[in-house]
């Protein structure tokens, strides 16, 4: 049954008026299609104390060189670029910075349902096939129990909240410290990058499960000591799973009441080189901490690294689908740039045929953005070894790039397996010759603890 004509007109007028009022409200709030300033969203906009994660918004800024130059110095949490705009995860103080820099922005929260993730019971399984801290702990210990001659789990430190940081060693004589190539794989410096836990864990699982049936795996394990730390930031991961999906940093309580240090800006080599590659502001997503190695998580990696003689290092992140190497703190290449590029190019070449995904590669500071105090600059700067950040694939840019479907975990691992095996081949081969490709003279490692 249709509406009477007069009633229909009245309803249409009400609908039209409501639409106009809704549009006006969106303009006032800086909503879709209207570039806003911070005062529009937070009244007087002067935030007292630390912002809560749930106060964050996702905003976008026009990709325009003057804005890009201004953004570089603000220490914001840049998520991705899409259709000519740069998307940013911003708290109230970040919005103030954008306002002060006269950078207009759009609020984009409506595109990101995960931003409003509710708190849930810690007994609820909301991370699917991705590992939580306890699940990873259980699975690492299960590998050791099933393959005791090949796998050994070591506790190398603890987090701020007292969770263990584990390193899995894989070698044919796993209880012995042999004169063999040592390669280190790290995962999950940044809490929301769940896929970066899975790739190194699955690498360890693959090596022990295929040792008895794959002659190449057997040879590589026999000639190497493979070390895997799949979860550098256990506190942050738990917080990302159960409370706030976009959480990035660790869970340090900062002096201003905010939480978190970016662990991948807290390493000692040229820590705090400038305020572009890291931030001195505790509320920033790239806050470098109050001092180099101020965090128990980075100290655990430092002390463990310095106790060994690693020939190469890989740190997994997401997302960008690119292989990065030092330097990150500058756009100028290192004196080993040719070697680092050659190895990265070969890894990318081996990865592409697996699923057809093309990984870019290049010097970090020249290819992506400037960073200082990061893992790979530190490893290369201290030990002169090839060190790589592998940014794993995105699947949905409007999900922030961090939400890989569970069905993609194994395909992403399979392509990264080829790169890992290449590194192991390369360094096992050179270990047999008692040399490491491109390795510069080692600095005195113990002295680095004070840096």
For each residue, the residues with C-beta under 8 A, 3 or more apart:
1:
2: 8
3: 7 8 11
4: 7 8
5: 8 9
6: 9 10
7: 3 4 10 11
8: 2 3 4 5 11 12
9: 5 6 12 13
10: 6 7 13 14
11: 3 7 8 14 15
12: 8 9 15 16
13: 9 10 16 17
14: 10 11 17 18
15: 11 12 18 19
16: 12 13 19 20
17: 13 14 20 21
18: 14 15 21 22
19: 15 16 22 23
20: 16 17 23 24
21: 17 18 24 25
22: 18 19 25 26
23: 19 20 26 27
24: 20 21 27 28
25: 21 22 28 29 31
26: 22 23 29 30 31 32 33 34
27: 23 24 30 31 34
28: 24 25 40
29: 25 26 36 40 41 107
30: 26 27 34 35 36 37 40 41 105 106 107
31: 25 26 27 34 36 106 107
32: 26 106 107 108 110
33: 26 106
34: 26 27 30 31 106
35: 30 104 105 106
36: 29 30 31 40 41 104 105 106 107
37: 30 40 99 104
38: 41 42 45 92 95 96 98 99
39: 42 43 44 45 99
40: 28 29 30 36 37
41: 29 30 36 38 45 57 95 107
42: 38 39 45 47 92 95
43: 39
44: 39
45: 38 39 41 42 92 95 96 99
46: 96
47: 42 51 92 93 96
48:
49: 256 257
50: 254 256 257 258 259 282 283
51: 47 55 56 91 92 93 258 283
52: 55
53: 56 91 243 244 246 247
54: 244
55: 51 52 91 92
56: 51 53 89 90 91 115 246
57: 41 89 90 91 95 107 108 109 115
58: 79 87 88 89 90 107 108 109 111 112 115 400
59: 87 88 90 95 98 105 106 107 108
60: 85 86 87 88 105 106 108
61: 67 71 85 86 88 98 103 104 105 106
62: 67 84 85 86 104
63: 67 68 81 84 85 86
64: 67 68
65: 68 69
66: 69 70
67: 61 62 63 64 70 71 86 103
68: 63 64 65 71 72 86
69: 65 66 72 73
70: 66 67 73 74 101 103
71: 61 67 68 74 76 78 86 88 101 103
72: 68 69 276 369 370
73: 69 70 275 276
74: 70 71 94 97 98 101
75: 275 278 279 281 284 285 286 287
76: 71 88 89 90 94 97 98 284 285
77: 88 89 90 94 248 284 285 286
78: 71 86 87 88 369
79: 58 87 88 89 400 401
80: 86 87 319 394 397 400 401
81: 63 84 85 86 87
82: 85 87 397 398
83:
84: 62 63 81
85: 60 61 62 63 81 82 106
86: 60 61 62 63 67 68 71 78 80 81
87: 58 59 60 78 79 80 81 82 108 400
88: 58 59 60 61 71 76 77 78 79 94 105
89: 56 57 58 76 77 79 246 285 400
90: 56 57 58 59 76 77 94 95 98 105
91: 51 53 55 56 57 94 95 283
92: 38 42 45 47 51 55 95 96
93: 47 51 96 97 281 283
94: 74 76 77 88 90 91 97 98 283 284
95: 38 41 42 45 57 59 90 91 92 98 99 105
96: 38 45 46 47 92 93 99 100
97: 74 76 93 94 100 101
98: 38 59 61 74 76 90 94 95 101 103 105
99: 37 38 39 45 95 96 102 103
100: 96 97
101: 70 71 74 97 98
102: 99
103: 61 67 70 71 98 99
104: 35 36 37 61 62
105: 30 35 36 59 60 61 88 90 95 98
106: 30 31 32 33 34 35 36 59 60 61 85
107: 29 30 31 32 36 41 57 58 59
108: 32 57 58 59 60 87 111 112
109: 57 58 112 115 116
110: 32
111: 58 108 398
112: 58 108 109 115 398 399 400
113: 116
114: 117 245 246 399 400 403
115: 56 57 58 109 112 245 246
116: 109 113
117: 114 243 244 245
118:
119: 242 243
120: 124 126 242
121: 124
122: 242
123:
124: 120 121 242
125: 128
126: 120 241 242
127: 130 131 132 194 241
128: 125 406
129: 406 409
130: 127 194 195 197 198 241 406 409
131: 127 135 136 139 194 197 198 201 230 231
132: 127 135 136 237 238 241
133: 136 137 163 231 234 237 238
134: 137 138
135: 131 132 138 139
136: 131 132 133 139 140 166 197 201 230 231
137: 133 134 140 141 164 166
138: 134 135 141 142
139: 131 135 136 142 143 201 205
140: 136 137 143 144 153 166 168 201 204 230
141: 137 138 144 145 153
142: 138 139 145 146
143: 139 140 146 147 151 153 168 204 205 208
144: 140 141 147 148 151 152 153 168
145: 141 142 148
146: 142 143 151 208
147: 143 144 150 151 208 209 211
148: 144 145 151 152 174
149: 172 174
150: 147 170 171 172 174 207 208 211 221
151: 143 144 146 147 148 168 169 170 174 204 208
152: 144 148 168 169 174 175
153: 140 141 143 144 166 167 168 169
154: 166 167 168 169
155: 158 164 165 166 167
156: 165 166 167 229 300 301 303 304
157: 164 165 296 297 299 300 301 303 304
158: 155 162 163 164 165 296 300
159: 162 163 164 165 233 234 235 250 251 296 297
160: 235 250 251 252 295 296 297
161: 234 235 251
162: 158 159
163: 133 158 159 234 235 238
164: 137 155 157 158 159 234
165: 155 156 157 158 159 229 231 232 234 297 300 301
166: 136 137 140 153 154 155 156 229 230 231
167: 153 154 155 156 227 228 229 304
168: 140 143 144 151 152 153 154 204 227 228 229 230
169: 151 152 153 154 174 225 226 227
170: 150 151 174 204 207 208 221 225 226 227 228
171: 150 174 176 178 180 221 222 224 225 226
172: 149 150 221 222
173: 176 178
174: 148 149 150 151 152 169 170 171
175: 152
176: 171 173
177: 225
178: 171 173 225
179: 431
180: 171 223 224 225 428 431
181: 223 224 225 311 424 427 428 430 431 436
182: 224 225 226 227 308 309 310 311
183: 224 225 226 227 310 311 312 313 314 423 424 427
184: 227 228 229 305 308 310 312 313 314
185: 200 203 226 227 228 229 230 313 314 316 420
186: 189 200 229 230 232 301 313 314 315 316 375
187: 196 197 198 199 200 201 228 229 230 231 232 315 316
188: 191 193 194 196 197 230 231 232 233 236 237 316
189: 186 193 196 232 233 263 264 315 317 375
190: 193 196 233 236 248 249 262 263 264 317
191: 188 233 235 236 237 239 240 247 248 249 250
192: 240 245 246 247 248 400 402
193: 188 189 190 196 197 316 317 318 319 392 402
194: 127 130 131 188 197 198 237 240 241 402 404
195: 130 198 199 316 318 319 392 402 404 409 412
196: 187 188 189 190 193 199 200 316 317 318 392
197: 130 131 136 187 188 193 194 200 201 230 231 237
198: 130 131 187 194 195 201 202 230 409 412 413
199: 187 195 196 202 203 316 392 412 413 416
200: 185 186 187 196 197 203 204 228 229 230 316
201: 131 136 139 140 187 197 198 204 205 228 230
202: 198 199 205 206 409 410 413 417
203: 185 199 200 206 207 226 228 413 416 417 420
204: 140 143 151 168 170 200 201 207 208 226 228 230
205: 139 143 201 202 208 209
206: 202 203 209 210 217 413 417
207: 150 170 203 204 210 211 217 220 221 226
208: 143 146 147 150 151 170 204 205 211
209: 147 205 206
210: 206 207 213 214 217
211: 147 150 207 208 214 217 218 221
212: 218
213: 210
214: 210 211 217 218
215: 218 219
216: 219 220 421
217: 206 207 210 211 214 220 221
218: 211 212 214 215 221 222
219: 215 216 222 223 428
220: 207 216 217 223 224 226 421 424 425 428
221: 150 170 171 172 207 211 217 218 224 226
222: 171 172 218 219
223: 180 181 219 220 428 431 432
224: 171 180 181 182 183 220 221 424 427 428 431
225: 169 170 171 177 178 180 181 182 183
226: 169 170 171 182 183 185 203 204 207 220 221 424
227: 167 168 169 170 182 183 184 185 308 310
228: 167 168 170 184 185 187 200 201 203 204
229: 156 165 166 167 168 184 185 186 187 200 232 301 304
230: 131 136 140 166 168 185 186 187 188 197 198 200 201 204
231: 131 133 136 165 166 187 188 197 234 237
232: 165 186 187 188 189 229 263 297 298 300 301
233: 159 188 189 190 191 236 237 249 250 263 297
234: 133 159 161 163 164 165 231 237 238
235: 159 160 161 163 191 238 239 250 251
236: 188 190 191 233 239 240 247 248 249 250 251 260
237: 132 133 188 191 194 197 231 233 234 240 241
238: 132 133 163 234 235 241 242
239: 191 235 236 242 243 244 247 251
240: 191 192 194 236 237 243 244 245 246 247
241: 126 127 130 132 194 237 238 245
242: 119 120 122 124 126 238 239
243: 53 117 119 239 240 247
244: 53 54 117 239 240 247
245: 114 115 117 192 240 241 402 403
246: 53 56 89 114 115 192 240 400 402
247: 53 191 192 236 239 240 243 244 260
248: 77 190 191 192 236 260 262 285
249: 190 191 233 236 252 259 260 261 262 263 285 287
250: 159 160 191 233 235 236 260 261 263 295 297
251: 159 160 161 235 236 239 259 260
252: 160 249 259 260 261 289 294 295
253: 257 259
254: 50 257 258 259 260 261 282 283 287
255: 282 290
256: 49 50 282 283
257: 49 50 253 254
258: 50 51 254 282 283
259: 50 249 251 252 253 254
260: 236 247 248 249 250 251 252 254 282 287
261: 249 250 252 254 265 266 287 288 289 294 295
262: 190 248 249 265 266 278 284 285 286 287 288 289
263: 189 190 232 233 249 250 266 295 297 298
264: 189 190 267 315 317 371 373 374 375
265: 261 262 271 277 278 279 286 287 288 289 371 372 373 374
266: 261 262 263 271 288 289 292 293 294 295 298 373
267: 264 271 292 293 298 302 373 374 375 377 378
268: 271 292 293 302 373 378 382 448 451
269: 373 377 378 381 382 451
270: 273 329 372 373 377 381
271: 265 266 267 268 278 288 291 292 372 373 451
272: 278 280 288 292 372 373
273: 270 277 278 329 372 373
274: 277 278 329 370 372
275: 73 75 278 279 280
276: 72 73 370
277: 265 273 274 286 328 329 365 369 370 371 372 373
278: 75 262 265 271 272 273 274 275 286 287 288 371 372 373
279: 75 265 275 284 285 286 287 288
280: 272 275 287 288
281: 75 93 284 287
282: 50 254 255 256 258 260 287
283: 50 51 91 93 94 254 256 258 287
284: 75 76 77 94 262 279 281 287
285: 75 76 77 89 248 249 262 279
286: 75 77 262 265 277 278 279 371
287: 75 249 254 260 261 262 265 278 279 280 281 282 283 284
288: 261 262 265 266 271 272 278 279 280 372 373
289: 252 261 262 265 266 292 294 295
290: 255 294
291: 271 294
292: 266 267 268 271 272 289 373 451
293: 266 267 268 298 299 302 449 451
294: 252 261 266 289 290 291 298
295: 160 250 252 261 263 266 289 298 299
296: 157 158 159 160 299 300
297: 157 159 160 165 232 233 250 263 300 301
298: 232 263 266 267 293 294 295 301 302
299: 157 293 295 296 302 303
300: 156 157 158 165 232 296 297 303 304
301: 156 157 165 186 229 232 297 298 304 305 375
302: 267 268 293 298 299 305 306 378 448 449
303: 156 157 299 300 306 307 449
304: 156 157 167 229 300 301 307 308
305: 184 301 302 308 310 313 379 383
306: 302 303 445 446 448 449
307: 303 304
308: 182 184 227 304 305
309: 182
310: 182 183 184 227 305 313 379 383 385
311: 181 182 183 385 386 427 430 431 436 439
312: 183 184 385 386 387 388 423 426 427
313: 183 184 185 186 305 310 375 376 379 385 386 387 388
314: 183 184 185 186 387 388 389 390 419 420 423
315: 186 187 189 264 375 376 387 388 389 390
316: 185 186 187 188 193 195 196 199 200 389 390 392 416
317: 189 190 193 196 264 389 390 391 392
318: 193 195 196 391 392 393 394 401 402 404
319: 80 193 195 391 392 393 394 401 402
320: 360 368 391 394 401
321: 357 358 359 360 391 392 393 394
322: 359 360 361 362 367 368 390 391
323: 344 347 348 359 360 361 362 388 389 390 391 419
324: 328 344 361 362 363 364 367 368 376 388 389 390 391
325: 340 341 343 344 361 362 363 364 376 380 386 387 388 389
326: 334 340 363 364 376 377 380 381 387
327: 330 332 333 334 363 364 365 377 380
328: 277 324 364 365 370 371 372 374 376 377 389
329: 270 273 274 277 365 370 371 372 377
330: 327 365 370
331: 363 365 366 370
332: 327 365
333: 327 337 363 366
334: 326 327 337 340 363 380
335: 440
336: 339 340 380 384 386 438 440
337: 333 334 340 341 363
338: 341 342
339: 336 342 343 386 437 438
340: 325 326 334 336 337 343 344 363 386 388 438
341: 325 337 338 344 345 361 362 363
342: 338 339 345 346
343: 325 339 340 346 347 386 388 422 423 426 437
344: 323 324 325 340 341 347 348 361 362 388
345: 341 342 348 349 361
346: 342 343 349 350 422
347: 323 343 344 350 351 359 361 388 390 418 419 422 423
348: 323 344 345 351 352 358 359 360 361 419
349: 345 346 352
350: 346 347 353 418 419 422
351: 347 348 354 357 359 415 416 418 419
352: 348 349 356 357 358 359 415
353: 350 356
354: 351 357 411 414 415 418
355: 411 412 414 415
356: 352 353
357: 321 351 352 354 393 415
358: 321 348 352
359: 321 322 323 347 348 351 352 390
360: 320 321 322 323 348 367
361: 322 323 324 325 341 344 345 347 348 367
362: 322 323 324 325 341 344 366 367
363: 324 325 326 327 331 333 334 337 340 341 366 367
364: 324 325 326 327 328 367 368 371 374 376 377 389
365: 277 327 328 329 330 331 332 368 369 370 371
366: 331 333 362 363
367: 322 324 360 361 362 363 364
368: 320 322 324 364 365 391
369: 72 78 277 365
370: 72 274 276 277 328 329 330 331 365
371: 264 265 277 278 286 328 329 364 365 374 377
372: 265 270 271 272 273 274 277 278 288 328 329 377
373: 264 265 266 267 268 269 270 271 272 273 277 278 288 292 377 378
374: 264 265 267 328 364 371 377 378 389
375: 186 189 264 267 301 313 315 378 379 387 389
376: 313 315 324 325 326 328 364 379 380 387 388 389
377: 267 269 270 326 327 328 329 364 371 372 373 374 380 381 387
378: 267 268 269 302 373 374 375 381 382
379: 305 310 313 375 376 382 383 385 387
380: 325 326 327 334 336 376 377 383 384 385 386 387
381: 269 270 326 377 378 384
382: 268 269 378 379 443 445 448
383: 305 310 379 380 439 442 443 445
384: 336 380 381 438 439 440 441 442 443
385: 310 311 312 313 379 380 436 439
386: 311 312 313 325 336 339 340 343 380 423 437 438
387: 312 313 314 315 325 326 375 376 377 379 380
388: 312 313 314 315 323 324 325 340 343 344 347 376
389: 314 315 316 317 323 324 325 328 364 374 375 376
390: 314 315 316 317 322 323 324 347 359 416 419
391: 317 318 319 320 321 322 323 324 368
392: 193 195 196 199 316 317 318 319 321 404 412 416
393: 318 319 321 357 404 408 412
394: 80 318 319 320 321 397 401 404
395: 399 401 403 404 405 408
396: 399 401 403
397: 80 82 394 400 401
398: 82 111 112
399: 112 114 395 396 402 403
400: 58 79 80 87 89 112 114 192 246 397 403
401: 79 80 318 319 320 394 395 396 397
402: 192 193 194 195 245 246 318 319 399
403: 114 245 395 396 399 400
404: 194 195 318 392 393 394 395 408 409 412
405: 395 408
406: 128 129 130 409
407: 411
408: 393 395 404 405 411 412
409: 129 130 195 198 202 404 406 412 413
410: 202 413 414
411: 354 355 407 408 414 415
412: 195 198 199 355 392 393 404 408 409 415 416
413: 198 199 202 203 206 409 410 416 417
414: 354 355 410 411 417 418
415: 351 352 354 355 357 411 412 418 419
416: 199 203 316 351 390 392 412 413 419 420
417: 202 203 206 413 414 420 421
418: 347 350 351 354 414 415 421 422
419: 314 323 347 348 350 351 390 415 416 422 423
420: 185 203 314 416 417 423 424
421: 216 220 417 418 424 425
422: 343 346 347 350 418 419 425 426
423: 183 312 314 343 347 386 419 420 426 427
424: 181 183 220 224 226 420 421 427 428
425: 220 421 422 428 429
426: 312 343 422 423 429 430 437
427: 181 183 224 311 312 423 424 430 431 436 437
428: 180 181 219 220 223 224 424 425 431 432
429: 425 426 432 433
430: 181 311 426 427 433 435 436 437
431: 179 180 181 223 224 311 427 428 434 436
432: 223 428 429
433: 429 430
434: 431
435: 430 439
436: 181 311 385 427 430 431 439
437: 339 343 386 426 427 430
438: 336 339 340 384 386
439: 311 383 384 385 435 436 442
440: 335 336 384
441: 384
442: 383 384 439 445
443: 382 383 384 447 448
444: 447 448
445: 306 382 383 442 448
446: 306 449
447: 443 444 450 451
448: 268 302 306 382 443 444 445 451
449: 293 302 303 306 446
450: 447
451: 268 269 271 292 293 447 448
